Amino acid sequence: MKRLALVATLLALLPAAAAAQTKSITLPLDHAYADIKAGAGQEVTVRTCRSCHSTDYIVMQPRGDAKQWQGVVTKMIGVFGANIPPADAAAIVNYLTTQYGP
């Protein structure tokens, strides 16, 4: 009976012990070739886009006009669930069109 009580107590404490452990993940730095160009909207683009992926994905995209970049940003929001407010989305599209346009 005592053994059963001990096992029950230990099992009850396991979730608390697991919750007390904090894990941290450090992502590697982007490659130098993925440094994005300076310009208006760079900060919001880096902050927003890097919350899900590296800037490699930006510089590896085909150059495009505003319609193409709007499609990319819309896909990130609609398909991948990126939480990008409309004003930030517009700034990102403008930045990408200006810096990575045709």
N, CA, C and O of each residue as an XYZ file, in Angstrom:
408
protein
N       0.813     -1.187      0.000
C       0.000      0.000      0.000
C       0.863      1.259      0.000
O       0.581      2.222     -0.714
N       1.931      1.233      0.823
C       2.830      2.383      0.865
C       3.515      2.582     -0.490
O       3.719      3.703     -0.954
N       3.855      1.465     -1.094
C       4.523      1.549     -2.399
C       3.598      2.184     -3.441
O       4.040      2.998     -4.251
N       2.346      1.819     -3.417
C       1.360      2.378     -4.341
C       1.184      3.877     -4.100
O       1.055      4.648     -5.052
N       1.178      4.284     -2.858
C       1.055      5.702     -2.519
C       2.283      6.474     -3.008
O       2.156      7.593     -3.506
N       3.460      5.885     -2.869
C       4.688      6.521     -3.331
C       4.677      6.680     -4.848
O       5.028      7.742     -5.361
N       4.284      5.653     -5.556
C       4.214      5.706     -7.015
C       3.197      6.760     -7.452
O       3.464      7.529     -8.375
N       2.054      6.800     -6.807
C       1.030      7.786     -7.144
C       1.543      9.204     -6.911
O       1.279     10.100     -7.713
N       2.269      9.410     -5.826
C       2.831     10.726     -5.520
C       3.861     11.137     -6.576
O       3.862     12.275     -7.046
N       4.723     10.209     -6.936
C       5.733     10.507     -7.948
C       5.089     10.814     -9.298
O       5.518     11.736     -9.993
N       4.089     10.068     -9.664
C       3.392     10.313    -10.930
C       2.691     11.675    -10.913
O       2.626     12.360    -11.934
N       2.182     12.052     -9.773
C       1.514     13.346     -9.662
C       2.506     14.500     -9.789
O       2.140     15.580    -10.254
N       3.752     14.282     -9.383
C       4.770     15.328     -9.441
C       5.443     15.451    -10.813
O       6.063     16.476    -11.096
N       5.336     14.451    -11.651
C       5.998     14.474    -12.956
C       5.591     15.668    -13.827
O       6.471     16.333    -14.373
N       4.296     15.967    -13.979
C       3.946     17.126    -14.814
C       4.532     18.434    -14.295
O       4.942     19.282    -15.088
N       4.577     18.610    -12.986
C       5.141     19.827    -12.413
C       6.636     19.907    -12.692
O       7.152     20.981    -13.002
N       7.330     18.792    -12.586
C       8.766     18.775    -12.853
C       9.038     19.063    -14.327
O       9.973     19.796    -14.651
N       8.243     18.501    -15.210
C       8.423     18.736    -16.645
C       8.128     20.189    -16.996
O       8.831     20.777    -17.818
N       7.116     20.768    -16.396
C       6.756     22.154    -16.680
C       7.814     23.122    -16.168
O       7.965     24.213    -16.719
N       8.543     22.751    -15.136
C       9.544     23.631    -14.547
C      10.772     23.774    -15.434
O      11.530     24.733    -15.284
N      10.982     22.843    -16.351
C      12.136     22.904    -17.239
C      11.836     23.822    -18.418
O      10.821     23.662    -19.096
N      12.713     24.769    -18.656
C      12.560     25.687    -19.778
C      13.597     25.339    -20.829
O      14.772     25.141    -20.521
N      13.146     25.268    -22.074
C      14.071     24.975    -23.162
C      14.225     26.218    -24.017
O      13.288     26.999    -24.181
N      15.405     26.387    -24.552
C      15.700     27.526    -25.398
C      16.347     27.038    -26.685
O      17.190     26.141    -26.668
N      15.948     27.631    -27.791
C      16.526     27.274    -29.076
C      17.158     28.531    -29.668
O      16.510     29.573    -29.766
N      18.401     28.429    -30.053
C      19.093     29.535    -30.691
C      19.226     29.206    -32.170
O      19.871     28.225    -32.537
N      18.619     30.024    -33.012
C      18.696     29.803    -34.443
C      20.033     30.303    -34.976
O      20.583     31.277    -34.461
N      20.557     29.643    -36.004
C      21.812     30.128    -36.586
C      21.592     31.465    -37.286
O      20.476     31.794    -37.688
N      22.650     32.213    -37.423
C      22.581     33.485    -38.129
C      22.332     33.230    -39.611
O      22.673     32.170    -40.136
N      21.738     34.207    -40.270
C      21.546     34.109    -41.711
C      22.900     34.143    -42.411
O      23.873     34.682    -41.884
N      22.943     33.565    -43.596
C      24.146     33.635    -44.421
C      24.326     35.073    -44.900
O      23.353     35.812    -45.048
N      25.565     35.459    -45.141
C      25.844     36.826    -45.588
C      25.131     37.131    -46.900
O      24.739     38.274    -47.137
N      24.958     36.124    -47.756
C      24.278     36.404    -49.022
C      22.811     36.740    -48.815
O      22.149     37.223    -49.733
N      22.301     36.492    -47.626
C      20.898     36.775    -47.340
C      20.695     38.129    -46.671
O      19.579     38.462    -46.274
N      21.765     38.912    -46.543
C      21.604     40.267    -46.003
C      20.704     41.045    -46.956
O      20.999     41.165    -48.145
N      19.614     41.568    -46.427
C      18.703     42.286    -47.322
C      19.114     43.745    -47.417
O      19.758     44.296    -46.524
N      18.728     44.345    -48.514
C      19.133     45.708    -48.831
C      18.521     46.723    -47.871
O      17.402     46.552    -47.388
N      19.275     47.773    -47.609
C      18.783     48.861    -46.766
C      17.740     49.659    -47.532
O      17.814     49.796    -48.753
N      16.775     50.180    -46.800
C      15.760     51.016    -47.422
C      14.553     51.156    -46.529
O      14.432     50.471    -45.513
N      13.663     52.046    -46.912
C      12.438     52.265    -46.140
C      11.643     50.967    -46.087
O      11.350     50.359    -47.116
N      11.302     50.557    -44.878
C      10.537     49.332    -44.693
C      11.396     48.123    -44.372
O      10.865     47.041    -44.123
N      12.714     48.286    -44.373
C      13.601     47.157    -44.085
C      13.363     46.598    -42.680
O      13.303     45.384    -42.488
N      13.228     47.490    -41.711
C      13.080     47.042    -40.322
C      11.823     46.206    -40.121
O      11.880     45.133    -39.521
N      10.686     46.693    -40.619
C       9.440     45.947    -40.446
C       9.483     44.643    -41.240
O       8.910     43.639    -40.817
N      10.155     44.657    -42.380
C      10.286     43.436    -43.185
C      11.109     42.395    -42.445
O      10.702     41.238    -42.344
N      12.250     42.794    -41.932
C      13.109     41.854    -41.206
C      12.390     41.340    -39.962
O      12.336     40.132    -39.726
N      11.842     42.247    -39.174
C      11.175     41.854    -37.933
C      10.023     40.886    -38.208
O       9.884     39.871    -37.524
N       9.214     41.195    -39.189
C       8.024     40.391    -39.466
C       8.379     39.073    -40.130
O       7.924     38.014    -39.697
N       9.173     39.131    -41.156
C       9.473     37.918    -41.923
C      10.345     36.945    -41.133
O      10.150     35.733    -41.218
N      11.292     37.460    -40.374
C      12.188     36.581    -39.608
C      11.496     35.921    -38.430
O      12.072     35.033    -37.801
N      10.280     36.329    -38.118
C       9.576     35.627    -37.043
C       9.205     34.210    -37.485
O       8.889     33.363    -36.649
N       9.243     33.947    -38.806
C       8.909     32.614    -39.325
C      10.043     31.970    -40.116
O      10.174     30.746    -40.102
N      10.853     32.747    -40.793
C      11.895     32.172    -41.642
C      13.061     33.145    -41.770
O      12.962     34.316    -41.403
N      14.153     32.635    -42.293
C      15.333     33.484    -42.465
C      15.151     34.410    -43.660
O      14.242     34.239    -44.472
N      16.028     35.381    -43.743
C      15.971     36.302    -44.874
C      16.439     35.642    -46.164
O      16.307     36.228    -47.238
N      16.985     34.434    -46.075
C      17.337     33.682    -47.286
C      16.129     33.588    -48.218
O      16.263     33.711    -49.436
N      14.959     33.370    -47.639
C      13.748     33.205    -48.446
C      13.378     34.479    -49.197
O      12.720     34.421    -50.236
N      13.793     35.611    -48.682
C      13.498     36.870    -49.362
C      14.415     37.033    -50.570
O      13.949     37.278    -51.683
N      15.710     36.897    -50.348
C      16.647     37.162    -51.439
C      16.633     36.070    -52.500
O      17.089     36.306    -53.619
N      16.127     34.891    -52.186
C      16.072     33.801    -53.161
C      14.821     33.863    -54.037
O      14.727     33.130    -55.021
N      13.869     34.718    -53.699
C      12.658     34.849    -54.505
C      12.996     35.516    -55.840
O      13.912     36.334    -55.918
N      12.254     35.163    -56.883
C      12.457     35.886    -58.153
C      12.084     37.352    -57.966
O      11.150     37.675    -57.231
N      12.802     38.215    -58.619
C      12.472     39.639    -58.563
C      11.085     39.816    -59.152
O      10.707     39.122    -60.097
N      10.333     40.743    -58.593
C       8.981     40.915    -59.088
C       8.418     42.291    -58.834
O       8.985     43.093    -58.091
N       7.307     42.545    -59.457
C       6.627     43.831    -59.284
C       5.732     43.781    -58.047
O       5.716     42.791    -57.316
N       4.998     44.853    -57.830
C       4.150     44.944    -56.640
C       3.118     43.822    -56.591
O       2.815     43.307    -55.515
N       2.581     43.441    -57.735
C       1.579     42.370    -57.771
C       2.173     41.044    -57.299
O       1.540     40.304    -56.546
N       3.378     40.756    -57.744
C       4.035     39.504    -57.329
C       4.323     39.514    -55.833
O       4.055     38.531    -55.143
N       4.875     40.633    -55.321
C       5.202     40.701    -53.894
C       3.937     40.718    -53.039
O       3.924     40.159    -51.943
N       2.879     41.349    -53.528
C       1.608     41.321    -52.802
C       1.119     39.881    -52.695
O       0.592     39.474    -51.659
N       1.292     39.121    -53.755
C       0.904     37.709    -53.735
C       1.690     36.909    -52.716
O       1.132     36.047    -52.037
N       2.977     37.188    -52.603
C       3.816     36.492    -51.622
C       3.359     36.820    -50.203
O       3.192     35.922    -49.377
N       3.156     38.105    -49.924
C       2.730     38.519    -48.581
C       1.341     37.969    -48.272
O       1.094     37.516    -47.154
N       0.444     38.001    -49.231
C      -0.903     37.450    -49.040
C      -0.837     35.956    -48.749
O      -1.586     35.454    -47.910
N       0.058     35.238    -49.438
C       0.233     33.803    -49.187
C       0.740     33.561    -47.776
O       0.280     32.641    -47.101
N       1.680     34.376    -47.326
C       2.218     34.204    -45.977
C       1.112     34.382    -44.928
O       1.079     33.680    -43.917
N       0.226     35.317    -45.185
C      -0.873     35.571    -44.243
C      -1.940     34.484    -44.354
O      -2.325     33.883    -43.351
N      -2.413     34.236    -45.564
C      -3.546     33.335    -45.772
C      -3.222     31.866    -45.655
O      -4.017     31.096    -45.116
N      -2.066     31.462    -46.151
C      -1.716     30.037    -46.161
C      -0.924     29.646    -44.924
O      -1.199     28.618    -44.306
N       0.058     30.463    -44.564
C       0.948     30.101    -43.461
C       0.568     30.748    -42.130
O       1.200     30.475    -41.110
N      -0.457     31.601    -42.131
C      -0.955     32.168    -40.883
C      -0.106     33.272    -40.277
O      -0.175     33.517    -39.073
N       0.696     33.943    -41.099
C       1.508     35.048    -40.571
C       0.587     36.146    -40.049
O      -0.380     36.528    -40.708
N       0.898     36.639    -38.874
C       0.103     37.699    -38.252
C       0.708     39.045    -38.637
O       1.518     39.612    -37.903
N       0.301     39.544    -39.799
C       0.858     40.791    -40.315
C      -0.272     41.805    -40.449
O      -1.171     41.621    -41.270
N      -0.238     42.868    -39.658
C      -1.263     43.907    -39.782
C      -1.231     44.537    -41.187
O      -0.176     44.571    -41.821
N      -2.366     45.027    -41.670
C      -2.429     45.599    -43.025
C      -1.390     46.689    -43.300
O      -0.812     46.721    -44.386
N      -1.146     47.570    -42.351
C      -0.160     48.638    -42.568
C       1.241     48.060    -42.745
O       2.004     48.522    -43.594
N       1.581     47.049    -41.944
C       2.894     46.407    -42.080
C       2.981     45.656    -43.408
O       4.014     45.692    -44.076
N       1.903     44.980    -43.791
C       1.891     44.258    -45.066
C       2.150     45.211    -46.221
O       2.915     44.892    -47.130
N       1.519     46.377    -46.192
C       1.717     47.371    -47.253
C       3.159     47.865    -47.265
O       3.749     48.037    -48.332
N       3.729     48.093    -46.084
C       5.121     48.550    -46.000
C       6.078     47.480    -46.518
O       7.060     47.794    -47.191
N       5.793     46.224    -46.208
C       6.635     45.116    -46.671
C       6.565     44.994    -48.189
O       7.593     44.855    -48.852
N       5.359     45.046    -48.737
C       5.196     44.964    -50.192
C       5.931     46.114    -50.869
O       6.605     45.916    -51.880
N       5.801     47.301    -50.318
C       6.494     48.463    -50.894
C       8.011     48.282    -50.835
O       8.714     48.547    -51.809
N       8.500     47.833    -49.695
C       9.947     47.604    -49.547
C      10.437     46.562    -50.547
O      11.420     46.784    -51.254
N       9.744     45.420    -50.601
C      10.180     44.346    -51.495
C      10.108     44.764    -52.961
O      10.976     44.405    -53.756
N       9.084     45.514    -53.313
C       8.962     45.987    -54.694
C      10.095     46.948    -55.047
O      10.667     46.878    -56.135
N      10.411     47.846    -54.110
C      11.463     48.831    -54.350
C      12.834     48.181    -54.404
O      13.631     48.492    -55.290
N      13.122     47.274    -53.463
C      14.461     46.703    -53.352
C      14.662     45.445    -54.209
O      15.779     45.153    -54.635
N      13.582     44.709    -54.457
C      13.698     43.435    -55.168
C      12.720     43.360    -56.337
O      12.229     42.290    -56.697
N      12.456     44.517    -56.912
C      11.560     44.599    -58.057
C      12.300     44.375    -59.364
O      13.504     44.121    -59.398
N      11.535     44.479    -60.426
C      12.141     44.236    -61.753
C      13.178     45.296    -62.127
O      13.769     45.228    -63.205
